[in-house]
């Protein structure tokens, strides 16, 4: 389960980076064109959506891995004090 979440997090990071890169590139090359500026704005909104989804899944991954790791198996105290 954690491997699936890890793959999804990596895909989310890549989607965030791609939308960020496309948005910045489009913003730089738009030179005042309204349509391209609107597209850049839309790409930045998608970046935020990808970022939020990735953070939620990353949080779930941390919680899942924390719950799956148990503490030391022999934590009881022996009757003879050991």
MARTOR-129349 format. One record per atom (N, C-alpha, C): residue number from 1; chain; atom name; x, y, z negated. Coordinates in pm, 1 decimal. Atoms other than C-alpha are relative to their C-alpha. Last residue first. Example, Ala and Ser with C-alpha at 12.3 -4.5 7.8 and 13.67 -1.06 7.14 Angstrom:
<recs>
fike	numi	tigu	px	py	pz
2	A	N	-82.0	-119.0	6.0 $
2	A	CA	1367.0	-106.0	-714.0 $
2	A	C	-77.0	109.0	-73.0 $
1	A	N	89.0	-119.0	0.0 $
1	A	CA	1230.0	-450.0	-780.0 $
1	A	C	90.0	120.0	0.0 $
</recs>
This chain:
<recs>
fike	numi	tigu	px	py	pz
82	A	N	-76.7	-22.4	-121.7 $
82	A	CA	1549.9	-791.0	-3374.0 $
82	A	C	-81.2	74.1	100.3 $
81	A	N	-60.2	-132.0	-6.3 $
81	A	CA	1377.2	-747.0	-3709.1 $
81	A	C	81.6	27.2	123.4 $
80	A	N	-121.7	-2.3	79.9 $
80	A	CA	1304.4	-1112.7	-3789.0 $
80	A	C	76.0	132.2	12.4 $
79	A	N	30.3	2.2	142.9 $
79	A	CA	945.1	-1076.1	-3676.4 $
79	A	C	125.7	4.8	-86.2 $
78	A	N	-6.2	135.7	56.7 $
78	A	CA	1051.4	-975.6	-3328.1 $
78	A	C	-22.3	7.9	-149.0 $
77	A	N	-103.3	14.0	103.1 $
77	A	CA	937.0	-634.5	-3206.6 $
77	A	C	-7.2	-141.6	-57.0 $
76	A	N	49.4	30.9	134.4 $
76	A	CA	744.1	-623.2	-2882.2 $
76	A	C	117.4	-19.4	-96.5 $
75	A	N	-2.7	-116.0	88.6 $
75	A	CA	883.8	-437.0	-2582.8 $
75	A	C	-49.8	-31.7	-139.9 $
74	A	N	-16.0	53.3	134.8 $
74	A	CA	981.9	-729.7	-2361.1 $
74	A	C	10.8	116.1	-98.7 $
73	A	N	93.5	109.2	23.8 $
73	A	CA	847.3	-637.7	-2017.9 $
73	A	C	6.5	-52.5	-143.1 $
72	A	N	-72.6	122.4	35.0 $
72	A	CA	1009.7	-295.6	-1995.7 $
72	A	C	-97.8	-110.6	-38.5 $
71	A	N	-114.3	-20.1	87.0 $
71	A	CA	774.9	-43.3	-1839.1 $
71	A	C	72.1	-131.2	-26.4 $
70	A	N	28.9	19.9	141.7 $
70	A	CA	550.7	-109.2	-1545.8 $
70	A	C	127.4	20.6	-79.7 $
69	A	N	-121.4	30.7	75.3 $
69	A	CA	593.5	36.1	-1201.2 $
69	A	C	-36.2	-9.5	-147.8 $
68	A	N	-44.6	133.9	-35.7 $
68	A	CA	268.2	10.6	-1001.6 $
68	A	C	129.3	-40.4	-72.6 $
67	A	N	83.8	101.9	63.0 $
67	A	CA	110.3	304.9	-1181.2 $
67	A	C	49.4	-141.0	29.7 $
66	A	N	-18.7	-9.9	144.5 $
66	A	CA	396.8	539.6	-1094.7 $
66	A	C	-80.4	-108.4	-71.8 $
65	A	N	-128.3	62.2	33.6 $
65	A	CA	398.0	417.8	-734.1 $
65	A	C	27.1	6.7	-149.8 $
64	A	N	4.8	144.2	-25.3 $
64	A	CA	27.3	488.5	-696.0 $
64	A	C	130.0	-67.3	-39.7 $
63	A	N	84.0	60.8	103.1 $
63	A	CA	46.9	831.0	-860.5 $
63	A	C	-1.6	-151.3	15.1 $
62	A	N	-70.7	-9.5	128.3 $
62	A	CA	340.0	935.2	-642.8 $
62	A	C	-79.3	-66.9	-111.6 $
61	A	N	-114.2	91.2	-5.3 $
61	A	CA	170.1	806.0	-327.5 $
61	A	C	76.9	0.7	-132.0 $
60	A	N	55.1	134.5	18.5 $
60	A	CA	-154.3	982.3	-418.0 $
60	A	C	111.3	-103.7	0.0 $
59	A	N	38.1	9.4	141.0 $
59	A	CA	42.3	1305.9	-459.2 $
59	A	C	-56.7	-137.6	-30.5 $
58	A	N	-125.7	13.3	73.4 $
58	A	CA	201.8	1250.4	-117.8 $
58	A	C	-27.3	-12.6	-149.7 $
57	A	N	-42.7	138.9	-16.0 $
57	A	CA	-145.6	1190.7	30.0 $
57	A	C	130.8	-25.0	-74.2 $
56	A	N	96.6	84.8	71.5 $
56	A	CA	-270.0	1520.3	-112.7 $
56	A	C	42.5	-146.0	8.2 $
55	A	N	-23.9	-14.0	144.9 $
55	A	CA	46.6	1702.5	-1.8 $
55	A	C	-95.1	-86.8	-81.9 $
54	A	N	-125.0	68.5	33.1 $
54	A	CA	15.7	1564.7	351.9 $
54	A	C	29.2	9.0	-149.8 $
53	A	N	26.1	144.1	-5.5 $
53	A	CA	-349.6	1669.4	376.2 $
53	A	C	123.8	-78.9	-39.7 $
52	A	N	86.2	33.9	113.8 $
52	A	CA	-263.1	2020.6	258.5 $
52	A	C	-26.8	-150.6	-3.2 $
51	A	N	-77.6	-12.8	123.7 $
51	A	CA	29.2	2052.3	500.4 $
51	A	C	-83.1	-42.9	-120.4 $
50	A	N	-92.1	114.0	8.1 $
50	A	CA	-166.0	1920.9	798.1 $
50	A	C	76.7	1.5	-131.9 $
49	A	N	82.2	119.8	20.6 $
49	A	CA	-443.6	2172.6	729.1 $
49	A	C	88.4	-123.2	-13.7 $
48	A	N	45.9	-3.3	139.2 $
48	A	CA	-191.3	2455.1	688.5 $
48	A	C	-83.5	-123.7	-31.7 $
47	A	N	-115.4	27.1	85.7 $
47	A	CA	-20.8	2362.0	1013.3 $
47	A	C	-41.7	-5.1	-145.4 $
46	A	N	-20.5	144.6	-2.4 $
46	A	CA	-358.5	2345.9	1188.8 $
46	A	C	118.8	-38.8	-87.8 $
45	A	N	107.2	55.9	82.7 $
45	A	CA	-421.7	2704.7	1078.7 $
45	A	C	12.7	-152.0	-6.3 $
44	A	N	-39.1	-21.2	139.8 $
44	A	CA	-80.3	2798.9	1218.5 $
44	A	C	-107.9	-49.8	-96.2 $
43	A	N	-104.0	97.4	32.9 $
43	A	CA	-172.5	2640.7	1550.9 $
43	A	C	45.4	14.7	-145.1 $
42	A	N	66.0	129.5	14.7 $
42	A	CA	-495.2	2842.4	1559.0 $
42	A	C	101.2	-108.5	-36.9 $
41	A	N	74.0	-5.5	125.5 $
41	A	CA	-303.2	3166.1	1498.1 $
41	A	C	-68.6	-133.5	-27.0 $
40	A	N	-99.9	7.5	105.4 $
40	A	CA	-61.2	3078.1	1777.0 $
40	A	C	-66.5	-0.5	-137.4 $
39	A	N	-45.5	139.1	4.0 $
39	A	CA	-353.3	3010.7	2008.8 $
39	A	C	103.5	-19.1	-111.1 $
38	A	N	108.1	77.3	62.4 $
38	A	CA	-502.8	3349.2	1919.5 $
38	A	C	37.8	-148.0	-10.2 $
37	A	N	-3.6	-33.9	142.4 $
37	A	CA	-168.5	3517.4	1996.2 $
37	A	C	-109.6	-76.3	-75.4 $
36	A	N	-110.7	75.3	59.6 $
36	A	CA	-156.6	3330.4	2325.5 $
36	A	C	14.3	30.0	-148.3 $
35	A	N	32.9	143.4	0.0 $
35	A	CA	-501.3	3455.0	2422.1 $
35	A	C	109.5	-82.2	-67.3 $
34	A	N	97.9	31.9	103.7 $
34	A	CA	-424.0	3814.0	2313.7 $
34	A	C	-31.8	-150.0	-6.7 $
33	A	N	113.7	62.2	-66.9 $
33	A	CA	-105.7	3851.3	2513.3 $
33	A	C	-96.9	-50.8	-105.7 $
32	A	N	121.3	-81.6	2.0 $
32	A	CA	113.7	4088.4	2312.3 $
32	A	C	-119.1	-58.3	72.9 $
31	A	N	-23.0	-138.0	-43.4 $
31	A	CA	446.8	3936.2	2399.0 $
31	A	C	-129.1	80.2	15.2 $
30	A	N	130.1	-53.6	-44.0 $
30	A	CA	325.1	3573.8	2357.5 $
30	A	C	10.0	143.1	52.3 $
29	A	N	7.4	-16.6	-145.4 $
29	A	CA	677.2	3425.4	2355.4 $
29	A	C	-129.6	63.9	48.2 $
28	A	N	-115.4	-74.3	-50.3 $
28	A	CA	749.6	3473.6	1985.6 $
28	A	C	-13.6	29.7	149.0 $
27	A	N	7.1	-136.6	51.6 $
27	A	CA	401.6	3371.3	1872.5 $
27	A	C	113.5	85.1	56.9 $
26	A	N	106.9	-69.1	-71.5 $
26	A	CA	399.9	3064.3	2096.9 $
26	A	C	-11.5	145.5	-45.1 $
25	A	N	-43.1	-18.1	-138.6 $
25	A	CA	737.1	2952.1	1962.8 $
25	A	C	-104.7	78.8	78.8 $
24	A	N	-103.5	-103.6	0.6 $
24	A	CA	622.2	3011.8	1604.1 $
24	A	C	48.7	28.0	142.2 $
23	A	N	59.8	-128.1	36.8 $
23	A	CA	301.0	2817.1	1655.3 $
23	A	C	100.2	114.1	3.5 $
22	A	N	78.7	-48.9	-113.4 $
22	A	CA	469.5	2534.4	1844.1 $
22	A	C	-61.6	137.5	-29.4 $
21	A	N	-88.8	-35.4	-110.8 $
21	A	CA	733.3	2496.0	1573.6 $
21	A	C	-75.2	55.3	119.9 $
20	A	N	-74.6	-119.5	38.7 $
20	A	CA	480.8	2506.8	1291.1 $
20	A	C	88.4	47.3	114.7 $
19	A	N	93.9	-112.6	-10.8 $
19	A	CA	249.9	2260.9	1466.9 $
19	A	C	66.7	131.0	-40.0 $
18	A	N	31.0	-23.2	-141.5 $
18	A	CA	544.2	2025.1	1522.1 $
18	A	C	-95.1	118.1	16.1 $
17	A	N	-115.7	-61.8	-65.6 $
17	A	CA	670.7	2060.6	1165.3 $
17	A	C	-27.7	31.6	147.1 $
16	A	N	-16.3	-135.2	53.6 $
16	A	CA	328.6	1993.6	1013.8 $
16	A	C	114.2	72.2	70.4 $
15	A	N	108.4	-80.3	-57.9 $
15	A	CA	268.3	1694.7	1241.5 $
15	A	C	9.4	144.5	-47.1 $
14	A	N	-31.9	-23.7	-141.0 $
14	A	CA	611.4	1557.0	1144.9 $
14	A	C	-107.4	85.6	67.6 $
13	A	N	-112.1	-94.9	-2.5 $
13	A	CA	538.0	1601.8	775.2 $
13	A	C	36.5	33.9	144.0 $
12	A	N	52.5	-131.8	34.9 $
12	A	CA	200.1	1435.1	819.0 $
12	A	C	107.7	107.1	1.2 $
11	A	N	75.1	-47.2	-117.3 $
11	A	CA	357.7	1140.0	1000.4 $
11	A	C	-57.4	139.3	-25.5 $
10	A	N	-100.5	-36.6	-100.8 $
10	A	CA	609.1	1105.8	715.0 $
10	A	C	-67.6	52.1	126.3 $
9	A	N	-64.2	-124.5	44.5 $
9	A	CA	324.7	1116.0	461.4 $
9	A	C	103.6	46.3	102.3 $
8	A	N	96.3	-108.0	-24.1 $
8	A	CA	129.2	853.7	659.0 $
8	A	C	59.1	134.1	-41.4 $
7	A	N	3.4	-22.0	-145.0 $
7	A	CA	434.7	625.5	668.5 $
7	A	C	-95.3	114.6	33.9 $
6	A	N	-127.0	-63.6	-36.8 $
6	A	CA	478.5	666.8	292.4 $
6	A	C	4.8	30.3	150.1 $
5	A	N	8.1	-140.7	39.3 $
5	A	CA	110.5	593.4	231.4 $
5	A	C	127.1	75.2	37.9 $
4	A	N	95.8	-64.0	-90.5 $
4	A	CA	139.5	271.4	431.3 $
4	A	C	-10.9	148.7	-31.7 $
3	A	N	-69.3	-14.5	-128.4 $
3	A	CA	453.4	172.9	239.9 $
3	A	C	-91.0	69.2	101.5 $
2	A	N	-85.0	-118.7	7.0 $
2	A	CA	276.7	243.6	-90.2 $
2	A	C	76.0	22.7	130.0 $
1	A	N	82.0	-119.6	0.0 $
1	A	CA	0.0	0.0	0.0 $
1	A	C	86.7	126.3	0.0 $
</recs>
